[in-house]
Amino acid sequence: MSDDTNNVVPIRKEMAKVLERVAEAAAKLPSLPEDEVDQVVWDGDLSQLLNDTAKVVRRFVVLTDHQVVAISLWIGHTYVYEHARLTPYLHASSPDPGSGKTTLLNVLDMIVKNGQAVDGATSAVLFRMMHQLRPTLLYDEVDGVFEVKGGNEQMMAIRAILNSGYEKGKVVYRCDGPNNDLVAFNVFGPKAIAGLGHLPGTIAHRSISIRMQPPLVDEAYEDFDPEDLEPEARALRSRYTAWAATAVEDLGDKFKKPDKLRELDARRNSIWRILFRIADLAGQEWSKAARTAAITLSSDTVVADERSLGIRLLSDIRDVFDAVDRMSSEQLASALVGLEEAPWSDLYGKTLTKNGLAKRLKPYGVTPRRVRMPDETTPRGYLREQFHDAWGRYLPDIHPGSATPATNRMDTGFEVGFKTPQEETLWHFENPAEPHGQRDVAPVALQDRYDGPESNLEAEEIDTETLHDATCLKCDEPVSVGSGMYCEGCSP
């Protein structure tokens, strides 16, 4: 046996001892200090409690009305989240520093239940903290976790916690202890995260987005001082604790389950549900305010840039097809490239081509076919009707055959009675009946741009000479069926 081999056993034993000491230390992690609260009798006025919370938040951070509503309800949900199936993440973001994201987390830390900032915590501490202490997790500069692939141990731990921690019953498995025993860590719980830019699509879909901007010179706010705020924050914590003790039955009442909003997809309806329940308990004003905030902050239109490229492509094609019913592949690719603020003119350093377009549409069941154009030519292209199924499934905010977004005709106007340094009067929408400028529009009828018989094209829809199953991984040019992943010019 070589000397190298003889050294392996003692090294492994020493590593096992180190791991055992780490596990023992983590297991002895002290409990979070209990929130300092006073024993108060719940006065039954949840609306006033939420109003008072909103006033405190807006004293220190410049936010829109809808953002204040969402944040106030989210704070309340940290006291009752265990009675919900899902907990929404709160994501404060901005393009650049200086917008108040960190200040918002500091304010939240003083009002939420068991708030705990975790900057710099090791992965062992993070998992045990979530599993044993059930905190409201507050994580700043989360953009550093996702800006690079891979990352260190702490980054990987945060990703795992965010991927699984929004749904009750989801756990993260880790090998733990000297024997690498499989341990399931319960990471379900409220989480507020802040950082520059956007989150990955899967996590963004589980979050309520609070997009912040630096304040204008005439937007008033106070400097955050935790010592000055503590008496007021303690009073709010005490009132929320008293309310939570009385709210269990109402929050679990299946007959009070909120209706879904058509403007939100299934996932976002689900993560807003606990906030809707709280708002409904607070009365009509907060009930309407919550739904208006949800539509404003989390509707399909608002979060379009957080979608996958595939769904973004379907959405942009829908816009391009608004006035026509057929386009050649080249016309459609060119129209997409010409869209402002769309990614198709610089897609990983390349412009979207007709072949790249076909490749990206194939998973959605849309493939190019021979299309008779008004000038009697029959290039390969697409009919508008080919996208109806994909639009209906992936962009449910429109009806098949119509480019007009569906609107919810519910009266979402509201008025919530709290005053702020920015606005010393009751704030409300100028148009309560239609707060977002929505208007009911009759469905747009499809207009056939060609009056000739489509039956003449049936034999031409499959063109084996120009049909390709894939494109070259390097140059995006067509690759013949069975020729591999590269074209002849790029073949290694």
N, C-alpha and C positions, 0 to 999 in steps of 0.2 A: 504494500500500500504506500503511495507516494506521500511526501510531506504535506502537499497541498490538500490531499484527501483527509489526512489526519487532522488538519486545522479546521475542517468544515464543521465537525460535531461540536467542539467547544464554542465556535462562533454562533451556531444555531442556538445552543443552550443559553448563551449570554443574551441573544436577541429575545428569546422567549422570556427571560427574566425581566428585561426592559419592558416588553409588552405587558407583562403581568403587572408591573408597578404602575404603568400608565393606566391600565384598566381599573386598578384599585383606586387610584387617585381620582379618576373620572367618576367612578361609582360613588365616591364620597363628596361629590360636588354639592356644595351647600344650597339650600333652597333659596329661591329669590326672596328678598325681604317682602313681606306682605305690604300691599298698597296701604298707605295710611289713609284710613277712612273713618268717618264718624258713624255711629249707629243712629240712623235717622229713620223716621217713619215716612214711607212713600206717600206722597200727596196726591198721586194719581194723574199728574199733569205731565205726560210725556212730551206733548207739544212744546211746553215751556222749557223743559229740559233740553230738547234739541235746539230751540231758539237760543238758549243761553250758551250752548256749546258752539253754535255757529258764530255768535258774537265774539267769543274768545279766539276762535281760529282766525277770524278776519282782522282782529286787532294786530296780528303779527305777520300775516302773509297776505299778499295781494292775489286774490282769486276771483273767478267769475262766480255768479250766483249759483249756477248749476254745480260747480265744483264744491262750493261750500255745503250745499245740500248733501252731495254724495259723501263728503268727508265726515259730516256730522252723523249721518246714519251709520257710516262705517265704524266710527268710534263707538256708537251704541251697540253695534253687533259684536264687538270684542267681548262684551259681558254675557252674551247669550249664544255665541257661535256654536257651542256644543249641541244646541238644539236644532241645528241645520245640517243638511247633508253636504253642502258646499260652503266654503268661505271665500269671498272674492279677495284677491290681492289689491292693494292700493299702490299704484305706480306713479310717482311724481317724476316728471321728466322735463328736460329743456334742451335746446340746441347747445347752449353755452352755460358756463357757471354764472352765479349771481342772480338767480331767479327765486331764491327762497326755499329750495328743496330741503336743505339741511335744517333750516328753521322750522319747516313744517314737521319734520320728523321729531324735532325737539319738543314741539308743542304736543304732538300726539303722545310722546313718551310720558307726558305728565297727566294725560287724561284717560288713555286707554287702560284696559285691565292688564296688569302685570307686564307693562312695557319693558322691553329689554333690547338695547342696542348691542349688536354682535360684531362690530368691526374688529377684525384681528383675531377672533376666536378660532381655535383649531377645530378640525373636523370632529375629533372625539368629543369635544365640549359641545359643539353644535348639535350633534345627534342626541346626546344625553340631555342637553338642555330642553330640546323640543319634547323628548319622550317623557322626562320626569317632571319638568317644571311647568309645562303648558303655557309659555309666555306669548305675548303679542310681539312677534319678531320685527325689529326695525333695522333695516340694512341700507346703509348709505353707499354711494358710488358703486352701485350694482353693475354699471357698464363695464367695470374692470373684470367682472366675472365672465362676461360673454364676448369680450373683444378679441380674444384669441382662442383658437381651438386647443383642446387639452387643458393646460393650466395646472396650477398646483393643487395640492390636496384640499385646501380650503375652498378653492373655486369649484372643484368637483363636488364637494359636499353641499355647497349652496345650490348648485344646479339640481342635484338630486332632491334636495328639500323642496325647491320651488316646483319641480316637475310633479311631485307626488303629494305635496302638503296642502292642497286646496280641497281635497275630498276626504270625508270621514271614512275610515277603514283602510285607506291607503297607507302602506308602510314602505320603508326603505330597508333593504337587507344589507347587513355588513357582517364580515367575519370578525369576531371579537375575542379578546382574551388570549392566553398563551397557547390554547389548543385550537385557535381559529374557529370557535364555535359560531354557528350561524345565528345571528340575532336580528329580530325584526324591531325596528325603531318606528314608533308612531310619531309622524311629523305633521299631523293635521293641526292647523291653528292659524289665526290671523297673521298676516304679514304685510308690512308696508315697506316698500323699497323705493329708492330714489337713485337717479343717475342721468347721465347725458344720453340722448338718442333714444332708440327704440329697443324693446325686448324682442327675443326670438318669438316667432309666431305662436308657438304652443303656449308659452307663458303669458304673452300679451293677451291671448284669448281668455285667460283666466283672471285677467286684471281689469280694474277700472282705471282708465288713463286720466291722470291729472297733468295736463300739459301747461307748464308754467312759463312766465316771461318776466324779465326784469321790470320793476315798477316804473311808471312814468313819474316825472318830477312832481306832478300834482296829485299823485295817488298816495294818500297818507297811510302810514302804518307805524306801529311802535317797535322799538328795539326789544328783542326778547330777553327777559331777565327771569330765570327760573325761580329765584327767591321771591320776586314780586308776584309771580303768577301762582305760586304754590297754594296760598289760602283759597283762591278761587278754584284751582284745579282739584284740590282736596274736596271741596264742596261738591263739585261735579262728580268725582269718583264715588263719593258717598251716596249721592242721589241715584247714580246708575246702578250701584250695588243693591240699593233698596228696590229699585224698579225691577231688576233682573230676577229677584227672588219671587216676584209676583207674576212674571210674564210667561212662565213655562207652559202653562195650559193654553194660553192664547197662541203662542208661537207654534204649538204642535197641533192646533185645531185644523183638521183636514178640510173643514168647510170654509175656512178663511184663507185657503191657498190662493195666492194672487193669480189673476189671469195673465197669460203671456201677451207680450207686446209684439205686434207684427213687425215692428221696425228692428227688433233684435232677433238674432239667430238663437238656436236652442241652447247653446252653451251660455251665452250672455244672459238669456232669460233665467237660466238656472243660478248663475252666480249673483244676480241682482235679487233673487227671490227673498232671501233673508232680510235684505234692506227694505224691500216692498212690504214685507210683513210688519216690520217695525214702524214704517211710515204709516201704514194703515191703522195701527194701534194709536198713532198720534193724531189721527183725525184727517178730515178731508183735505185741508191745505197741504199738509205734509205728504199725503197720499198722492196728490196731483204733482207736487213738487218733485217727488222721487221719480215718478215716471217721465216727467219732462227732462230731468237730469239724465236719466238712463238713455233716453233717445238722443240727447245732445252729446253725451260723452261716449256712448257705446254702440251707436247705430252702425249698420253696415257701411253707410257712406263715410262716417267719421273715421272708422278704423280700416279703410281700404288699404292704406299703405302698410298695414301690419299683416296683410294676407300673404299667402304664398304667391309666387310669381304666376303659377297656373291660374289661380282665381283672379289675380290682377289682370291677366291676359283675357280671360273671359269677360271681365267687366269692361275693359277697354274696347274689346270687339263689339260688345253690346252698344257702346257709345258710337263707334264707327258705323255700325249698321242702322243707326237711327233713321236715316233718310233713304236708304236703298235696301233692296232685298237680295242682291247678289253682287259678288265681287270676285275678280280673279285672284289667284294666290299672290301675284305680284302687287296688285292694287291694295289688297288687305295688308300685306306686310309693309308697303310704303306708307299707308295711312297710319298704321300703328307707330312707325318710326317717327312720323311727323307730329305725334301728340306731345304737347308740352308737358313737362314734369313726369313723363312716362319713362320707364327704364329701357325701352326697346331700341333707342338709338345708340346706347352704350351698354350693351349686355355683356358684362365681363370682358370689356374691350372690343366687342364686335357688335355690328349692327344686325338686327333680326332679319333673316332671309326667309324666303318662302319655304325653303326646306326646313329651316329651324322652326318656323311656324307650324308646319305639319307635324313635326316631331313633338312639339309641346302640346298640340291639341289631341294627338292620338289617344292619350290616357283618358280623355273625357268623351271618347266615342265619336269624335268629329274628324273626318278625313276628307281630303280634297277630292273633287269629282269633276267631270266635264260639265261646264255650265255654259249655256247659250246666252251670249250677251246681246244687248240691243243692236249692235252692229253686225250680228249674225256670226261672229266668231265664237269658237267653243274652247276657250282655254280651260285649264284646270283651275278650280276655284271653289267657292263656298256659297251656298244659299243660306239666307237668314234663318230659314226654318230648321236647318241642321243644328242650330245652337239652342233651340227651345228647351230641349231636355236638360242640357248642361246648365243653362241659365236657371231653369226651375229648381235644379238640385243644389247648385253651388251659389246662386245669387237669388235666394228666395224672396228678395224684396220687390221683384217684378212678377207680373203674370205672364205666362207663355203667350207669345204673340204680341206683346206690348213692351215698348221701351220705357213706359211710364212707371216710376217707382210706386209701389202700393203705399197708401197713407193710412194712418190710424186716425179715424175721425173723432176719437174720444176728445172731450174737452180737457186739455192739459194745462189750461191757464191756472195760475195759483198766486197766492199772496201770503208770504210768511212774515210775521210781525216781529222782526228784530232789527235793531239799529246798529250801524257800524260807523267807524271813523270816516269811511269812504262815502257813506250815504246815510244821512241822518233822517231819512224818511222811509216809510215802508217801501220795499222794493218788489216790483212785480213786472210782468211782461206788458209791453205796449199793446200787444194784440193777444189777449188771453185765450181766445178761441183757437188761434193758430200761431203758437209762440215761435215757430221756426220758419215762418213765411211759407208754410206748406199750403198747397192748394189742390183741390180735387180736380183731376184732369181725366177726361174720358179716354179710354184705351185707344191707342193709335192703331188704326186698321192697317193690315199689310197691303201694300200696293204692288201688284205684279208689274215689274218694269218691262216684261216681255209678254206679248199676247199670243205668241205662237205655241204650238203643242209641245209640252215637255216630254211626251211619250217618245219623240224622235231621239231623245238623248239616253234612253234607257240602255241601249246597247253600248253606249260610249262611257258609261260611268266607271267602268273598270278598265284602265289602260295599263296593261302589263309592261309596256315599254318604258313608261315614265313613272310607274309606281315604285316607291322605295320604302323599305321598312325602317331605315335608319339613316343617319347622316354621320359624316366623318367627325370623330372626336376632336380633330385639330382644326379643320377648315370649314366644317359645317356643310360641306358639299355632299350630294347624295352618295350613298353606298348601296351597291346592288345587293339584292337578297343573297345571303350566303357568302358574302365577301369579307366578313369580319367587321371590325370597328373602324377601319381606316380606308380612305379612298386610295387609288393606285399611287397618286402623287405623294401622299403622306405616309404610306405603308412603311413601317420601320424595317 
